[in-house]
Amino acid sequence: GPAGGVYGAAYLGRLSGYPHLLSFDMGGTSTDVALIQDGIPQVTPAAVVCGLPVQQPQIDIHTVSAGGGSLAHLLPGGGLQVGPESAGSNPGPACYGRGGRAPTVTDANLWLGYLPDGGRLGDSVQLRRGLAEQAIATLADPLGLSLQETAVGIRTLANVAMSRALRVISVERGLDPADFALLAFGGAGPMHACALAEELGIRTILIPAACGVLSALGMALADLRRDYRRAILQPLRQLTSASGGSLLAQWAEPLIRQARADLQEPALHFSLDLRYRGQSFELGIPVRLSDPIAHLEQQFHQAHQQRYGWQDSAQPVEAIQLRLQAVQALPTVPLTAPPPLPGDPLKGRREAWFGGRMRLVPVYDRQRMDVGFQLRGPAIVEMPEATAVIEAGWTGVIDEVGTLILSCVRDSGTKSW
């Protein structure tokens, strides 16, 4: 599911002309974020799951326990915390009317007007603002805060956790989030996207038409891929042939043979795991088999500088292993904007929290918006599987593939909340 979402985000980003993305998938129990550069999801050679190392190439996804069902509760010292516990699907948030009593992020969003009182989720769940209010009151009273302050606090704490996750995959890797667009999806992602973009200096947000089922779409669109690797474990400079060229092609030959036996006419992408002598961790550097060793060494020094803030060109560099990513492209699926339903996209107006106060804002029906439809925040856009909250200072337009493209038109450095 999470990997499918990242592939779906990369695919739609390329179609809309945004190859550099931070994907932001906020669901019911957690938020998954990932980095996409040049239209390609970033891959990590290993990860840690529940404190245990998993030495397996995988999409580089960072997850935090902040979702629509994340429970808000009091800490022993009297402070407010959101997550990591979740209400799950059963009983779910208090506003679902299934027996939940503790307030969640969804309850806060409903009480603040981003979700409609009486709105239905499918055929079985009807949102009830009164139940959300009762749940929020269980925290507001001991905190000595109003219902409004408590609801805003719950939403803000969730935003802080998700902003921190986006910083992990960008700032902590030497990248500026402002150089990327934020692609928000999942059932709750578009409801928090503007607040997170403003916090990180991002000025473009993409909200797909199928954002509630983008993981399924990504799984259907993903190409076939296999990963191969061969251990080297020797100084990088020893990979130089007698003629002064690189020995990488010789090391790669058995990998290439296996890849071509497993897949039909695969595209081949090579990388080399490198480190300074004495280090216990490596950096994967994209390579071409014809690259001179001196060039690869320089690429490693630059990557190390970007990732860790320092480099040492006098330090010997070790080659740990050669990796091959083989991809068999499947037939592309042309995606176009779904035809709009008849009727006015403007459904009405609703009181909601914008700019530090409750105000009457327009509510739009996404299914009635045609290509080229434009809007301006503050506004709310309701979709079949999600809701988008568009802050003041943002404008939106539907592009040719049905993605809602939001652009920040406010001066850089100012926020709407």
ABEGO torsion letter per residue (X at the ends): XAAAAAAAAAAAAAAAGBABBBBBBBBAABBBBBBBBGGBBBBBABBBBGGBBBBBBBBBBBBBBBBAABBBBBBAAGBBBBOABBAEAOAEBAAAGAGBABBBAAAAAAAAGABBBGBBBEAABBBBAAAAAAAAAAAAAAAGBBAAAAAAAAAAAAAAAAAAAAAAAAAAAGBBAAABBBBBBEAAAAAAAAAAAAAAGBABBBBBAAAAAAAAAAAAABBBBBBBBBBAGBBAAAABBAAGBBAAAAAAAAAAAAAAAABBGBBBBBBBBBBBBGBABBBBBBBBAABBAAAAAAAAAAAAAAAAGBBBAABBBBBABBBBBBBBBBBBBBBBBBBBBBEBABAEBBBBBBGGBBBBBBBBBAAABBBGBBBBOBBBBBBAABBBBBBBGBBBBBBAAGBBBBBBABBBGBBAX
